[in-house]
Amino acid sequence: MKLLITLIAFNILLNLGCNNSNMNCSKFKKGKFIYFNKTENKFDKNHIAIRTINKQIFIDSKKGDTLTYSLKWTSSCEYELIFKSSNTKKEGIVKIGDTVQVIIEPIDNLIFNYISIIKKNGLEHEFKGKMKKIE
């Protein structure tokens, strides 16, 4: 009986923690964000994401690259990006029409960690990073 009560209490606390985290993701659904540059150990104002409720634009101001994605929220802290267009001639792993799953985890009111996952040709590519909301 003690074990059952302990498990129920643990489950309630776990759910409360998850709900707080999920509620915090709403502030990251729209805005202007910059990426954390791991090499320089600082946020990089040259790599910007502008997000509306259904679109995300990535801008690399140093290279002049612009990539446009449609955006669909699948849960409070998860969304899908569908690669729509680019002004670059080079293609990387992600091609026009590909879908990238993104999971975010707030650190505080301005910063969140993310995991981007793309599945192609039977392989899964995962990218991790950090972003900061600036507007």
N, C-alpha and C positions, 0 to 999 in steps of 0.2 A: 504494500500500500504506500509506504514511504517513497519507494522508487517511482510509482505512478505519479504521485504528487510532485516529486522533484522534476520528472519529465514534463509534466504539464506546465509547471512554473518556468522551466527553461524554454519551452516552446513559446510561451507568452512573451517572455523577455526578448527572445530572438525575433519574433514577429514585430514587436514594438520597435526594435532597432532597425529592422528592414524598412518599416513604414516611414521612419524619420529620414532615412537615407533616400527613399524614393521621393518623398515630398521635396527634398532639397534639390532634386534634379530639374524641377520645373523652371528654376531660374536660369538654366543653361539651354533652354529650348530655342531662345532667340538672342541675338546679340552679335557682337564682334569679339573675336577671340584671337589670342596669339599662342604659338606653340613654344614649348620648352625645348631649347637646344641642349642636348646632353653633352656635346663636345665642349661648348663654351660655358656650360653650367649656369645658363640664364635664359629668361624668356626672350624670344627673338621677334622683334617688331617687323621684320621683313617677311615673315610667314604668317599670313592672316587667314582666318576663316570667318566669313560673314554668314550667319545663319538666320533664316526666317522659319516659320512654322513648317514649310514644305520645300525649302530649297537651301542648299549650302554652296557657297562659292569659296574656293581656295585661291589665294593670291600669293605668289612669290614675287615680291616687289624688286628683288635683285635681278632675277632672270626675266621678269616681265611675263611670267606664266600665269594663266588663269584657267582653272578647272571648275566646271559647274556640275552639280549633282542635284537630283531630286531627292527629297528627304521624307521618310515615312517613320513616324514614331510607332514602335511595336509594343512598348511598355513604358513605364515611367522613366526608366534610365537606359533604355535601349532603342536604337533606331537603325534604319537601313538607308544607305546612300546608294543611289543608282547613278552611275557615271554617264552624264548626258553630253558634255562637250568640253573641248579644250582648244586653246590657241597654240598649243605646242605641236611640233611635228613628231617628236619622240613619244613612244608609248612604253610604259613600264609594265608592271605586273597587271595593273588594272586597265582594262580596255573599255571603250565606249559600250555601254549596255550592261557592264558587270555590276553586281551588287556587292556592297561591303557592309557587313554587320558591325555595328559599333555599340559597345557597352561602356557606360560612363559611371564613375564612382566619385562623388563629391569629396573633396578634402576640406574645403571651407566654402564661404559664400562666393568666392571668385575663382577658385582653382579646382579642377577635377582631373583624375586619371582616366585614361581611356584605353580600351583594347579594340583594335580594328581587325576583323577577320574576313578574309576572302577565300572562298573555296573554288578551285579551278583544276580541271583535269585530274580529279581524284586526290588533289593535294590541298592542304589547308595552310594558308600563310597568315601569321599573326603579327601585328605590330602594336607595341605599347608606347604610350607617351603621356604627356601632361599638357593641359591647356589652361589659359587664364582669360577670364572675361574682362575686357577693357571698356566695353560700352554696352 
